[in-house]
Amino acid sequence: MSLESEEMSVVDHLTELRRRIIYVLIVFTAGLIGGLFVARPVYLYLIDAEQAQSFVLHAFSFWDGIGMYMKIAMAVSLAVSLPFIVYQLWAFISPGLRPEERSAALRYVPYVAVLFILGLLFAYYIVFPMALSFTITITRSMGLEETYGITEYFSFMFSLCIPLALLFELPLIVMFLTKLRVLNPLRLRRMRRYAYFALVFIAVVITPPDFISDFLVTIPLLILYEFSVFLSALVYRRQLAEDAAREARYVKQ
């Protein structure tokens, strides 16, 4: 009887997971369709930016224009559907959480979009122009004739901006895991050297193969980690205070 109920539980979990994934795919597809309607004004805004005016972009394939619209639509869809994706993840794991953990996790969901947009703005207005300027300067110093494709330009942009925007979720993840008592500031400080190594590795992997891009992404990631440690300490101190108050009430009884 126990084994049967456990098997049913596994089947129920898989069914629930499939249902959540279908919801996510529906919302992401709807966001993709909506993103196609705003792809042109977004494209025109990006092309009119100062960093895109220093050279002429070319199309080397019949599919380049359509490909750019699809990439922009996917980025828009990701930004719109990310909070919903996180909510579905929370809804899937929430039955295994305590009531206070469920309420705490649910409060974090709205901030997912805020941090993603902040990361996107930081990457586009600070990291991307500096990386692009550096690569163009090196190219011109070598006396090479510049012929840039529209695909290469946007691929370079998205390979920097999207991963960095996602990595801006790190403080939220750390706060959530601290709330679940999986992490605490003491543990985060002890694993700092390993975390730094992992973040540098991530920066090298997600950025174009040049030192300045790696450097421009690594520094914000290290700052984000230290900020995450600070937020974890705030949550941890509050937990200790709540534990002390609970213990004091128990002693009085």
MIDOSE-1310 file (N, C-alpha, C; in nm, 2 decimals, decimal comma, always signed):
residues 253
msle	+0,08/-0,12/+0,00/+0,00/+0,00/+0,00/+0,09/+0,12/+0,00; +0,19/+0,12/+0,08/+0,28/+0,24/+0,09/+0,35/+0,26/-0,04; +0,40/+0,14/-0,11/+0,47/+0,15/-0,23/+0,38/+0,20/-0,34; +0,25/+0,16/-0,34/+0,16/+0,20/-0,44/+0,13/+0,35/-0,43
seem	+0,11/+0,40/-0,31/+0,08/+0,54/-0,29/+0,20/+0,62/-0,33; +0,33/+0,57/-0,30/+0,45/+0,64/-0,34/+0,46/+0,65/-0,49; +0,42/+0,54/-0,56/+0,43/+0,54/-0,71/+0,32/+0,64/-0,76; +0,21/+0,64/-0,70/+0,10/+0,74/-0,74/+0,15/+0,88/-0,72
svvd	+0,22/+0,90/-0,61/+0,28/+1,03/-0,58/+0,37/+1,08/-0,69; +0,46/+0,99/-0,74/+0,56/+1,02/-0,84/+0,48/+1,05/-0,97; +0,38/+0,97/-1,00/+0,30/+0,99/-1,12/+0,23/+1,13/-1,11; +0,18/+1,16/-1,00/+0,11/+1,29/-0,98/+0,20/+1,40/-1,00
hlte	+0,33/+1,39/-0,94/+0,43/+1,49/-0,96/+0,46/+1,51/-1,10; +0,48/+1,41/-1,18/+0,52/+1,42/-1,32/+0,40/+1,48/-1,40; +0,28/+1,44/-1,36/+0,16/+1,50/-1,43/+0,16/+1,65/-1,40; +0,18/+1,69/-1,28/+0,18/+1,83/-1,24/+0,29/+1,91/-1,31
lrrr	+0,41/+1,85/-1,31/+0,52/+1,91/-1,38/+0,49/+1,93/-1,53; +0,43/+1,83/-1,59/+0,40/+1,85/-1,74/+0,29/+1,96/-1,76; +0,20/+1,97/-1,66/+0,09/+2,07/-1,67/+0,16/+2,21/-1,66; +0,25/+2,22/-1,56/+0,32/+2,35/-1,55/+0,40/+2,39/-1,67
iiyv	+0,47/+2,29/-1,73/+0,55/+2,32/-1,85/+0,46/+2,36/-1,96; +0,35/+2,30/-1,98/+0,25/+2,34/-2,08/+0,21/+2,48/-2,06; +0,18/+2,52/-1,94/+0,14/+2,66/-1,91/+0,25/+2,76/-1,95; +0,37/+2,72/-1,91/+0,48/+2,81/-1,95/+0,50/+2,82/-2,10
livf	+0,49/+2,71/-2,17/+0,50/+2,72/-2,32/+0,39/+2,80/-2,38; +0,27/+2,79/-2,32/+0,16/+2,87/-2,38/+0,19/+3,02/-2,36; +0,23/+3,06/-2,24/+0,26/+3,20/-2,21/+0,38/+3,25/-2,29; +0,48/+3,17/-2,30/+0,60/+3,21/-2,38/+0,56/+3,22/-2,52
tagl	+0,48/+3,13/-2,58/+0,44/+3,15/-2,72/+0,35/+3,27/-2,74; +0,26/+3,30/-2,64/+0,18/+3,42/-2,65/+0,27/+3,55/-2,65; +0,37/+3,54/-2,56/+0,47/+3,65/-2,55/+0,55/+3,67/-2,68; +0,58/+3,55/-2,74/+0,65/+3,55/-2,87/+0,57/+3,62/-2,98
iggl	+0,45/+3,59/-2,98/+0,36/+3,65/-3,08/+0,35/+3,80/-3,06; +0,33/+3,84/-2,93/+0,32/+3,98/-2,89/+0,46/+4,05/-2,92; +0,57/+3,98/-2,90/+0,70/+4,03/-2,93/+0,72/+4,06/-3,07; +0,66/+3,99/-3,16/+0,67/+4,01/-3,31/+0,61/+4,15/-3,34
fvar	+0,50/+4,19/-3,27/+0,44/+4,31/-3,30/+0,52/+4,43/-3,26; +0,61/+4,41/-3,15/+0,69/+4,53/-3,11/+0,83/+4,51/-3,16; +0,86/+4,41/-3,23/+1,00/+4,38/-3,28/+1,05/+4,50/-3,36; +0,97/+4,55/-3,45/+1,02/+4,66/-3,54/+1,05/+4,78/-3,46
pvyl	+0,96/+4,84/-3,38/+1,00/+4,96/-3,30/+1,13/+4,93/-3,21; +1,14/+4,82/-3,15/+1,25/+4,79/-3,07/+1,38/+4,78/-3,16; +1,37/+4,72/-3,28/+1,48/+4,71/-3,37/+1,52/+4,85/-3,41; +1,43/+4,94/-3,45/+1,46/+5,07/-3,49/+1,53/+5,15/-3,37
ylid	+1,48/+5,13/-3,25/+1,55/+5,20/-3,14/+1,69/+5,15/-3,12; +1,71/+5,02/-3,13/+1,84/+4,97/-3,11/+1,94/+5,01/-3,22; +1,89/+5,02/-3,34/+1,97/+5,06/-3,46/+2,00/+5,21/-3,45; +1,91/+5,29/-3,39/+1,94/+5,43/-3,38/+2,03/+5,47/-3,27
aeqa	+2,07/+5,37/-3,19/+2,15/+5,40/-3,08/+2,29/+5,44/-3,12; +2,36/+5,52/-3,04/+2,49/+5,58/-3,08/+2,59/+5,48/-3,12; +2,59/+5,36/-3,05/+2,70/+5,26/-3,08/+2,67/+5,19/-3,22; +2,55/+5,20/-3,27/+2,52/+5,14/-3,40/+2,54/+5,23/-3,51
qsfv	+2,57/+5,36/-3,48/+2,59/+5,46/-3,59/+2,73/+5,47/-3,64; +2,82/+5,40/-3,58/+2,96/+5,42/-3,62/+3,00/+5,32/-3,73; +2,91/+5,24/-3,78/+2,94/+5,15/-3,89/+2,81/+5,11/-3,96; +2,83/+5,06/-4,08/+2,71/+5,01/-4,16/+2,69/+4,86/-4,14
lhaf	+2,57/+4,83/-4,11/+2,53/+4,69/-4,09/+2,48/+4,63/-4,22; +2,52/+4,50/-4,25/+2,48/+4,44/-4,37/+2,40/+4,31/-4,34; +2,32/+4,27/-4,44/+2,25/+4,14/-4,44/+2,32/+4,05/-4,53; +2,37/+3,93/-4,48/+2,44/+3,83/-4,56/+2,35/+3,71/-4,60
sfwd	+2,23/+3,72/-4,55/+2,14/+3,61/-4,58/+2,00/+3,66/-4,60; +1,92/+3,59/-4,67/+1,78/+3,63/-4,69/+1,70/+3,62/-4,56; +1,75/+3,54/-4,46/+1,68/+3,52/-4,34/+1,73/+3,61/-4,23; +1,83/+3,70/-4,25/+1,89/+3,78/-4,15/+1,78/+3,87/-4,08
gigm	+1,70/+3,93/-4,17/+1,60/+4,03/-4,12/+1,49/+3,95/-4,03; +1,45/+3,84/-4,08/+1,35/+3,76/-4,01/+1,41/+3,71/-3,88; +1,54/+3,67/-3,89/+1,61/+3,62/-3,77/+1,62/+3,72/-3,66; +1,65/+3,85/-3,70/+1,66/+3,95/-3,60/+1,52/+3,98/-3,53
ymki	+1,41/+3,98/-3,61/+1,28/+4,00/-3,55/+1,25/+3,89/-3,45; +1,29/+3,76/-3,49/+1,26/+3,65/-3,40/+1,34/+3,66/-3,27; +1,47/+3,70/-3,28/+1,55/+3,72/-3,16/+1,50/+3,83/-3,07; +1,46/+3,94/-3,13/+1,40/+4,04/-3,05/+1,27/+4,00/-2,98
amav	+1,18/+3,93/-3,06/+1,06/+3,88/-3,00/+1,08/+3,78/-2,89; +1,19/+3,69/-2,90/+1,22/+3,60/-2,80/+1,26/+3,67/-2,67; +1,34/+3,77/-2,69/+1,39/+3,85/-2,57/+1,27/+3,92/-2,50; +1,18/+3,97/-2,58/+1,06/+4,04/-2,52/+0,98/+3,93/-2,45
slav	+0,96/+3,82/-2,51/+0,88/+3,71/-2,45/+0,94/+3,66/-2,32; +1,07/+3,65/-2,32/+1,14/+3,61/-2,20/+1,12/+3,71/-2,09; +1,13/+3,84/-2,12/+1,12/+3,94/-2,01/+0,97/+3,94/-1,96; +0,88/+3,92/-2,05/+0,74/+3,92/-2,00/+0,70/+3,79/-1,93
slpf	+0,74/+3,68/-1,97/+0,70/+3,55/-1,92/+0,79/+3,50/-1,80; +0,90/+3,57/-1,77/+0,99/+3,52/-1,67/+0,92/+3,52/-1,53; +0,85/+3,62/-1,49/+0,78/+3,61/-1,36/+0,68/+3,50/-1,36; +0,61/+3,47/-1,47/+0,51/+3,36/-1,47/+0,58/+3,23/-1,46
ivyq	+0,70/+3,22/-1,53/+0,78/+3,09/-1,52/+0,82/+3,07/-1,37; +0,87/+3,17/-1,30/+0,91/+3,16/-1,16/+0,79/+3,12/-1,08; +0,67/+3,18/-1,11/+0,55/+3,15/-1,03/+0,51/+3,00/-1,05; +0,52/+2,95/-1,17/+0,49/+2,81/-1,19/+0,59/+2,72/-1,12
lwaf	+0,71/+2,76/-1,12/+0,81/+2,69/-1,04/+0,78/+2,69/-0,89; +0,74/+2,80/-0,84/+0,69/+2,81/-0,70/+0,57/+2,73/-0,68; +0,47/+2,73/-0,77/+0,35/+2,65/-0,75/+0,38/+2,50/-0,75; +0,49/+2,46/-0,82/+0,52/+2,32/-0,83/+0,59/+2,27/-0,70
ispg	+0,67/+2,35/-0,64/+0,75/+2,31/-0,52/+0,68/+2,35/-0,39; +0,58/+2,44/-0,40/+0,52/+2,50/-0,28/+0,46/+2,39/-0,19; +0,40/+2,28/-0,24/+0,34/+2,18/-0,15/+0,44/+2,12/-0,05; +0,57/+2,13/-0,09/+0,67/+2,07/+0,00/+0,73/+2,17/+0,10
lrpe	+0,68/+2,30/+0,09/+0,73/+2,40/+0,18/+0,63/+2,43/+0,30; +0,69/+2,48/+0,40/+0,61/+2,53/+0,51/+0,53/+2,65/+0,48; +0,42/+2,68/+0,55/+0,34/+2,80/+0,51/+0,42/+2,93/+0,51; +0,51/+2,95/+0,60/+0,58/+3,08/+0,60/+0,68/+3,08/+0,49
ersa	+0,73/+2,96/+0,45/+0,83/+2,95/+0,34/+0,75/+2,98/+0,20; +0,63/+2,93/+0,20/+0,55/+2,96/+0,07/+0,52/+3,10/+0,06; +0,48/+3,17/+0,17/+0,44/+3,31/+0,16/+0,57/+3,39/+0,13; +0,68/+3,36/+0,19/+0,80/+3,43/+0,16/+0,85/+3,42/+0,02
alry	+0,84/+3,30/-0,04/+0,88/+3,27/-0,18/+0,79/+3,35/-0,27; +0,66/+3,35/-0,24/+0,56/+3,42/-0,33/+0,59/+3,57/-0,33; +0,64/+3,62/-0,22/+0,67/+3,77/-0,22/+0,79/+3,80/-0,31; +0,87/+3,71/-0,34/+0,99/+3,73/-0,42/+0,96/+3,74/-0,57
vpyv	+0,85/+3,67/-0,61/+0,82/+3,66/-0,75/+0,81/+3,79/-0,83; +0,74/+3,90/-0,78/+0,73/+4,02/-0,86/+0,87/+4,08/-0,88; +0,97/+4,06/-0,79/+1,10/+4,12/-0,81/+1,18/+4,05/-0,92; +1,14/+3,94/-0,97/+1,21/+3,87/-1,07/+1,22/+3,96/-1,20
avlf	+1,10/+4,01/-1,24/+1,10/+4,10/-1,35/+1,18/+4,23/-1,33; +1,17/+4,28/-1,21/+1,25/+4,41/-1,18/+1,40/+4,38/-1,20; +1,45/+4,28/-1,14/+1,59/+4,25/-1,15/+1,63/+4,22/-1,29; +1,55/+4,15/-1,36/+1,58/+4,11/-1,50/+1,59/+4,24/-1,59
ilgl	+1,50/+4,33/-1,57/+1,50/+4,46/-1,64/+1,62/+4,54/-1,60; +1,65/+4,55/-1,47/+1,77/+4,62/-1,43/+1,90/+4,56/-1,49; +1,91/+4,43/-1,49/+2,02/+4,36/-1,55/+2,03/+4,39/-1,70; +1,91/+4,39/-1,77/+1,91/+4,42/-1,91/+1,96/+4,56/-1,94
lfay	+1,91/+4,66/-1,86/+1,95/+4,80/-1,88/+2,10/+4,82/-1,85; +2,15/+4,76/-1,74/+2,29/+4,77/-1,71/+2,37/+4,71/-1,82; +2,33/+4,59/-1,87/+2,41/+4,53/-1,98/+2,41/+4,61/-2,11; +2,29/+4,66/-2,14/+2,28/+4,73/-2,27/+2,35/+4,87/-2,27
yivf	+2,33/+4,94/-2,16/+2,38/+5,08/-2,16/+2,52/+5,10/-2,11; +2,57/+4,99/-2,04/+2,71/+5,01/-1,98/+2,80/+4,90/-2,04; +2,77/+4,78/-2,02/+2,86/+4,67/-2,06/+2,87/+4,66/-2,21; +2,76/+4,66/-2,28/+2,76/+4,64/-2,43/+2,84/+4,75/-2,50
pmal	+2,81/+4,88/-2,48/+2,88/+4,98/-2,55/+3,03/+4,98/-2,52; +3,08/+4,94/-2,40/+3,22/+4,94/-2,37/+3,28/+4,82/-2,44; +3,22/+4,70/-2,44/+3,27/+4,59/-2,51/+3,27/+4,61/-2,66; +3,17/+4,67/-2,72/+3,17/+4,70/-2,86/+3,27/+4,80/-2,90
sfti	+3,29/+4,91/-2,82/+3,39/+5,01/-2,85/+3,53/+4,95/-2,85; +3,55/+4,86/-2,75/+3,69/+4,80/-2,74/+3,71/+4,71/-2,87; +3,62/+4,63/-2,91/+3,64/+4,54/-3,02/+3,66/+4,62/-3,15; +3,58/+4,73/-3,17/+3,60/+4,81/-3,29/+3,73/+4,88/-3,29
titr	+3,77/+4,93/-3,17/+3,90/+5,00/-3,16/+4,02/+4,90/-3,20; +4,01/+4,78/-3,16/+4,11/+4,68/-3,19/+4,11/+4,65/-3,34; +3,99/+4,63/-3,39/+3,98/+4,60/-3,54/+4,04/+4,72/-3,62; +4,01/+4,84/-3,59/+4,06/+4,95/-3,67/+4,21/+4,97/-3,65
smgl	+4,26/+4,94/-3,53/+4,40/+4,96/-3,50/+4,48/+4,86/-3,59; +4,42/+4,75/-3,63/+4,49/+4,65/-3,71/+4,48/+4,68/-3,86; +4,41/+4,79/-3,89/+4,39/+4,83/-4,03/+4,30/+4,74/-4,11; +4,21/+4,68/-4,04/+4,11/+4,59/-4,11/+3,99/+4,67/-4,15
eety	+3,94/+4,63/-4,27/+3,82/+4,69/-4,32/+3,69/+4,63/-4,25; +3,61/+4,72/-4,19/+3,49/+4,67/-4,12/+3,38/+4,64/-4,21; +3,33/+4,52/-4,20/+3,20/+4,48/-4,27/+3,13/+4,39/-4,17; +3,03/+4,45/-4,10/+2,96/+4,39/-4,00/+2,82/+4,34/-4,05
gite	+2,78/+4,22/-4,01/+2,65/+4,17/-4,05/+2,55/+4,20/-3,94; +2,42/+4,22/-3,97/+2,32/+4,25/-3,87/+2,31/+4,13/-3,77; +2,33/+4,01/-3,82/+2,32/+3,89/-3,74/+2,43/+3,90/-3,63; +2,55/+3,93/-3,68/+2,67/+3,93/-3,58/+2,65/+4,04/-3,48
yfsf	+2,60/+4,15/-3,52/+2,58/+4,27/-3,43/+2,48/+4,23/-3,32; +2,36/+4,17/-3,35/+2,26/+4,14/-3,25/+2,30/+4,02/-3,17; +2,37/+3,92/-3,24/+2,42/+3,81/-3,16/+2,52/+3,85/-3,05; +2,61/+3,94/-3,09/+2,70/+4,00/-2,99/+2,63/+4,07/-2,88
mfsl	+2,53/+4,14/-2,91/+2,45/+4,22/-2,81/+2,38/+4,12/-2,72; +2,30/+4,03/-2,78/+2,22/+3,93/-2,70/+2,31/+3,84/-2,61; +2,43/+3,80/-2,66/+2,51/+3,71/-2,59/+2,57/+3,78/-2,46; +2,57/+3,91/-2,46/+2,61/+3,98/-2,34/+2,49/+4,02/-2,25
cipl	+2,39/+4,07/-2,32/+2,28/+4,13/-2,24/+2,19/+4,03/-2,17; +2,15/+3,93/-2,24/+2,05/+3,83/-2,19/+2,11/+3,75/-2,07; +2,23/+3,69/-2,09/+2,29/+3,61/-1,97/+2,31/+3,70/-1,85; +2,36/+3,83/-1,87/+2,38/+3,92/-1,76/+2,25/+3,95/-1,69
allf	+2,15/+3,97/-1,77/+2,02/+4,01/-1,71/+1,97/+3,89/-1,63; +1,99/+3,77/-1,67/+1,95/+3,65/-1,59/+2,03/+3,64/-1,47; +2,16/+3,67/-1,48/+2,25/+3,66/-1,36/+2,21/+3,76/-1,25; +2,14/+3,87/-1,29/+2,10/+3,97/-1,19/+2,00/+3,91/-1,10
elpl	+1,95/+3,79/-1,12/+1,86/+3,72/-1,03/+1,93/+3,66/-0,91; +2,06/+3,66/-0,91/+2,14/+3,60/-0,81/+2,10/+3,64/-0,67; +2,09/+3,77/-0,64/+2,05/+3,81/-0,50/+1,92/+3,76/-0,46; +1,82/+3,75/-0,55/+1,69/+3,70/-0,52/+1,70/+3,55/-0,48
ivmf	+1,78/+3,47/-0,56/+1,79/+3,33/-0,54/+1,86/+3,31/-0,40; +1,96/+3,39/-0,37/+2,03/+3,37/-0,24/+1,94/+3,40/-0,13; +1,86/+3,51/-0,14/+1,76/+3,54/-0,03/+1,66/+3,43/-0,01; +1,61/+3,37/-0,12/+1,52/+3,26/-0,11/+1,58/+3,14/-0,04
ltkl	+1,70/+3,10/-0,08/+1,76/+2,99/-0,02/+1,80/+3,01/+0,12; +1,83/+3,14/+0,15/+1,85/+3,17/+0,29/+1,73/+3,16/+0,38; +1,62/+3,20/+0,32/+1,49/+3,19/+0,38/+1,45/+3,04/+0,41; +1,49/+2,96/+0,32/+1,47/+2,81/+0,33/+1,57/+2,75/+0,42
rvln	+1,67/+2,83/+0,47/+1,78/+2,78/+0,56/+1,87/+2,69/+0,49; +1,88/+2,69/+0,36/+1,97/+2,62/+0,28/+2,11/+2,69/+0,28; +2,10/+2,82/+0,27/+2,23/+2,90/+0,27/+2,22/+3,00/+0,39; +2,34/+3,05/+0,43/+2,34/+3,16/+0,53/+2,47/+3,24/+0,50
plrl	+2,48/+3,36/+0,55/+2,60/+3,44/+0,51/+2,73/+3,38/+0,55; +2,73/+3,30/+0,66/+2,86/+3,24/+0,70/+2,91/+3,14/+0,60; +2,81/+3,06/+0,55/+2,85/+2,96/+0,44/+2,89/+3,03/+0,31; +2,82/+3,14/+0,28/+2,85/+3,21/+0,16/+2,99/+3,28/+0,17
rrmr	+3,03/+3,32/+0,29/+3,16/+3,38/+0,30/+3,27/+3,27/+0,29; +3,24/+3,15/+0,35/+3,34/+3,05/+0,35/+3,36/+3,00/+0,20; +3,25/+3,00/+0,12/+3,27/+2,95/-0,02/+3,29/+3,06/-0,12; +3,34/+3,18/-0,07/+3,36/+3,29/-0,15/+3,46/+3,26/-0,27
ryay	+3,57/+3,20/-0,24/+3,67/+3,18/-0,34/+3,62/+3,09/-0,45; +3,54/+2,99/-0,41/+3,49/+2,89/-0,51/+3,38/+2,96/-0,59; +3,30/+3,05/-0,52/+3,20/+3,12/-0,59/+3,26/+3,22/-0,69; +3,37/+3,29/-0,65/+3,44/+3,38/-0,74/+3,49/+3,30/-0,87
falv	+3,54/+3,18/-0,84/+3,59/+3,11/-0,96/+3,48/+3,07/-1,05; +3,37/+3,03/-0,99/+3,25/+2,99/-1,07/+3,20/+3,11/-1,15; +3,19/+3,22/-1,09/+3,14/+3,34/-1,16/+3,23/+3,39/-1,27; +3,36/+3,38/-1,25/+3,46/+3,41/-1,35/+3,44/+3,31/-1,47
fiav	+3,43/+3,19/-1,44/+3,41/+3,09/-1,54/+3,28/+3,12/-1,62; +3,17/+3,15/-1,55/+3,04/+3,18/-1,62/+3,06/+3,30/-1,71; +3,13/+3,41/-1,66/+3,15/+3,53/-1,74/+3,23/+3,50/-1,87; +3,33/+3,41/-1,85/+3,41/+3,37/-1,97/+3,33/+3,30/-2,07
vitp	+3,24/+3,21/-2,02/+3,16/+3,12/-2,11/+3,05/+3,20/-2,18; +2,98/+3,30/-2,11/+2,87/+3,36/-2,17/+2,91/+3,48/-2,26; +3,03/+3,53/-2,25/+3,07/+3,65/-2,32/+3,15/+3,62/-2,45; +3,15/+3,71/-2,54/+3,24/+3,69/-2,66/+3,38/+3,67/-2,62
pdfi	+3,46/+3,61/-2,71/+3,60/+3,57/-2,67/+3,70/+3,69/-2,67; +3,68/+3,78/-2,58/+3,78/+3,89/-2,57/+3,79/+3,92/-2,42; +3,90/+3,97/-2,38/+3,93/+4,00/-2,24/+3,84/+4,10/-2,18; +3,82/+4,21/-2,25/+3,74/+4,32/-2,20/+3,60/+4,29/-2,17
sdfl	+3,54/+4,20/-2,26/+3,40/+4,16/-2,23/+3,40/+4,07/-2,11; +3,50/+3,98/-2,09/+3,50/+3,90/-1,97/+3,52/+3,98/-1,85; +3,60/+4,08/-1,85/+3,63/+4,17/-1,74/+3,50/+4,25/-1,70; +3,43/+4,30/-1,81/+3,32/+4,39/-1,78/+3,20/+4,31/-1,73
vtip	+3,19/+4,18/-1,75/+3,09/+4,10/-1,70/+3,13/+4,04/-1,56; +3,25/+4,01/-1,54/+3,30/+3,95/-1,42/+3,28/+4,05/-1,30; +3,32/+4,17/-1,32/+3,31/+4,27/-1,21/+3,17/+4,28/-1,15; +3,07/+4,31/-1,24/+2,93/+4,31/-1,19/+2,89/+4,19/-1,12
llil	+2,93/+4,07/-1,17/+2,89/+3,94/-1,10/+2,95/+3,93/-0,96; +3,08/+3,97/-0,95/+3,14/+3,97/-0,81/+3,07/+4,07/-0,72; +3,03/+4,18/-0,77/+2,96/+4,28/-0,69/+2,82/+4,22/-0,65; +2,76/+4,16/-0,75/+2,63/+4,09/-0,72/+2,64/+3,99/-0,61
yefs	+2,75/+3,91/-0,61/+2,77/+3,81/-0,51/+2,78/+3,87/-0,37; +2,86/+3,98/-0,36/+2,88/+4,04/-0,23/+2,75/+4,11/-0,19; +2,67/+4,16/-0,28/+2,54/+4,22/-0,24/+2,45/+4,11/-0,20; +2,46/+3,99/-0,26/+2,38/+3,87/-0,22/+2,41/+3,83/-0,08
vfls	+2,54/+3,83/-0,04/+2,59/+3,80/+0,09/+2,53/+3,90/+0,19; +2,53/+4,03/+0,16/+2,47/+4,13/+0,24/+2,32/+4,10/+0,27; +2,25/+4,07/+0,16/+2,10/+4,05/+0,17/+2,08/+3,92/+0,25; +2,16/+3,82/+0,23/+2,15/+3,70/+0,31/+2,17/+3,72/+0,46
alvy	+2,27/+3,81/+0,49/+2,29/+3,84/+0,63/+2,17/+3,91/+0,69; +2,10/+4,00/+0,62/+1,98/+4,06/+0,67/+1,87/+3,96/+0,70; +1,85/+3,87/+0,60/+1,75/+3,76/+0,62/+1,79/+3,67/+0,74; +1,92/+3,64/+0,75/+1,96/+3,55/+0,85/+1,95/+3,61/+0,99
rrql	+1,98/+3,74/+1,00/+1,96/+3,80/+1,13/+1,82/+3,81/+1,18; +1,73/+3,83/+1,08/+1,59/+3,83/+1,11/+1,54/+3,69/+1,16; +1,60/+3,58/+1,09/+1,56/+3,45/+1,13/+1,61/+3,42/+1,27; +1,73/+3,46/+1,31/+1,79/+3,44/+1,44/+1,70/+3,51/+1,55
aeda	+1,66/+3,63/+1,51/+1,57/+3,71/+1,61/+1,44/+3,64/+1,62; +1,38/+3,58/+1,52/+1,25/+3,51/+1,53/+1,27/+3,38/+1,61; +1,38/+3,31/+1,59/+1,41/+3,19/+1,66/+1,43/+3,22/+1,81; +1,50/+3,33/+1,84/+1,52/+3,37/+1,98/+1,38/+3,40/+2,05
area	+1,30/+3,48/+1,97/+1,17/+3,51/+2,03/+1,08/+3,39/+2,05; +1,09/+3,29/+1,96/+1,01/+3,17/+1,97/+1,06/+3,09/+2,09; +1,19/+3,08/+2,10/+1,24/+3,01/+2,22/+1,21/+3,07/+2,35; +1,21/+3,21/+2,35/+1,17/+3,28/+2,47/+1,03/+3,25/+2,51
ryvk	+0,94/+3,25/+2,41/+0,80/+3,22/+2,44/+0,78/+3,07/+2,49; +0,86/+2,98/+2,43/+0,85/+2,84/+2,47/+0,90/+2,82/+2,62; +1,01/+2,90/+2,66/+1,06/+2,89/+2,79/+0,96/+2,94/+2,89; +0,89/+3,05/+2,86/+0,79/+3,11/+2,95/+0,67/+3,01/+2,97
q	+0,64/+2,94/+2,87/+0,53/+2,84/+2,88/+0,57/+2,73/+2,98
